């Protein structure tokens, strides 16, 4: 059986990922496959200013709020993710995981 390597559009170098991690601490890769092509985008958690804007704008325009979240979290990757609506919406659906990925343990003292 032939070993076929899958081409992934938008891969960042290990050095670039290390730079992002040093600056943002949390870096996530979101990989998408569409029509046989695979794309990757790199994202970090939003900051409080972005979350405030998302909350404010979201009351009036949920799509604009999603766009603000996407833009604030985007670090790099396949540029087509930013312009292809299907790819972008798939990513936006996953961005909430960046905010809710912490494990919280409240202890009664």
Buried (B, 14 or more C-beta within 10 A) or exposed (E): EEEEEEEBBBBBEEEBBEBBEEEBEEBBBBBBEEEEBBBBBBBBBBEEEBBEBBEEBBEEEEEEBBBBBBEBBBBBBBEBBBEBEEBBEBBBEEBEEBEEEEEEEEEEE
